Amino acid sequence: MDPTLESDLLDLPELLEAVRRSAVRVLAGLDERPVRADPHAPVEPPRPGRGSRHALAEFERRWAPGFSAGAGPRYLGFVTGGATPAAIAGDWLTTAFDQNVVNAADSRASALEAETVGMLGALFGLDGHHGAFVTGATASNLVGLAIAREWVGEQRGVDVAEQGVAALGSVPVLSGAPHSSIGKALSILGLGRDAIRRVPTLPAREAVDVAALADALDDLDGRPAVVVANAGTVNTVDFDDLRAIAALRERYPFWLHVDGAFGAFAALSPEHAHLVDGVGEADSFCVDLHKWLNVPYDSAVQFTRRRDLQVRVFRNDAAYLTAADADTSDYGHLVPESSRRLRALAAWFTLTAYGDTGHGEIVRRCVACARDLGDRVAATEGLRLLAPVRLNVVCFTLDGLPTLERVRAFADAIAATGETFLTPTVYDGIPALRAAFSNWRTTGADVARVHAAIVSAYRGLDRSPSADTGQDHPL
Ligand SMILES: Cc1ncc(COP(=O)(O)O)c(C=O)c1O
């Protein structure tokens, strides 16, 4: 054994203790850490081969200071959860056990994943769905649409997994306001981004107009299609009427894929659960866990009713692996990865530790924080809300018709306060900002600090007439 490796082995308990102390310092210091850190690290190359203590010291010196407080309570960019204490514990043990969850016969790890999937299915009101862990909502949408593609093949008498997508031809994919990951998935699947047919949404909404969807399906003259419905759009957290969409299957042949990346968590709040009514009707369903379940990256689940089609796409035939049958519980036959980590353990830990009560409280608190910020923004001169706060995202912009550059400058000025981080977006053609609440630590006191940072950044913006509103933005 390499002597440095051997010495690390002897030192392992102390080494992990040192890492634990380091992680504790990071977590205790989240409040002081700049929400968006300086990404420019010193460029001197590392001198390798000096053991893990040295690696830890080098990491702490060169890299850790440039890591953002993304796990903290005022990082409101994208839809970024943190990691609950139980989830961190589960994630550490995932690494310590280092199970390969490819084959159900190897250890109990696959059974733990199945149990976790069952807990999540119950949380979201799924019924008769199978599930598997993947790396994120993009991967979950990819797997769901791969199964959808196979289903369309089945309708047309084509075995896409064997014959290839060329034998299938084009597939219409209908959606009101699909997330960008849908286009990415269609590109990977060989169906192409152009397969998406945008269906009109309801006035001033991102929810699909179900009557327009029915018309679009009608125009297909019985051709099997895929409908991608949203349970929580990224800008304004709007929800399609899942029940009404599902009911259209009585008249038209289509596969219903529901993207509930973070909106699915509405199910945990009695006041909002109606928004995801009908989710159990989905043929495939995507939910992210590194967002609102607050497990560490990277973790999501893909649910489907048609495991047989899933196996057809993802089975991995090799003499050294167990054979795939239609109801296999070998995850290596169900997802793009073959060898895979037990990412279910962090979710299992947090669900076992806090249950639906604890996680429901996180959801309700995040929603209350979003409403509070929405009210404050609406009452702030120079700012305007672009949509009502439906769940956990506040979408707002500067008064008038701000340019994209100006909104980006505003976002930069907010980030420069070190207090919070919001992501710029474009909603309904209008450059805007999004503040997304999904961290278990966030409280009302954080909202006050976020609002103060927004106001201070706004006051510091160049207010000269040429920099101000009144010009058409270039969109
Ligand atoms: C609705 C929706 N779908 C899919 C995704 C993609 O998620 P991920 O970045 O985990 O792949 C997101 C990310 O914000 C999302 O909001």
The ligand as a Gaussian input file, in Angstrom:
#p B3LYP/6-31G(d) Opt

LIG

0 1
 C      -39.957000      22.609000     -12.630000
 C      -38.522000      22.173000     -12.726000
 N      -38.215000      21.071000     -13.449000
 C      -36.952000      20.643000     -13.567000
 C      -35.909000      21.304000     -12.973000
 C      -34.499000      20.799000     -13.140000
 O      -33.981000      20.431000     -11.892000
 P      -32.476000      19.949000     -11.691000
 O      -31.660000      21.194000     -11.764000
 O      -32.468000      19.331000     -10.343000
 O      -32.128000      18.971000     -12.760000
 C      -36.184000      22.449000     -12.220000
 C      -35.098000      23.226000     -11.576000
 O      -35.303000      24.273000     -11.022000
 C      -37.522000      22.883000     -12.078000
 O      -37.843000      23.966000     -11.349000

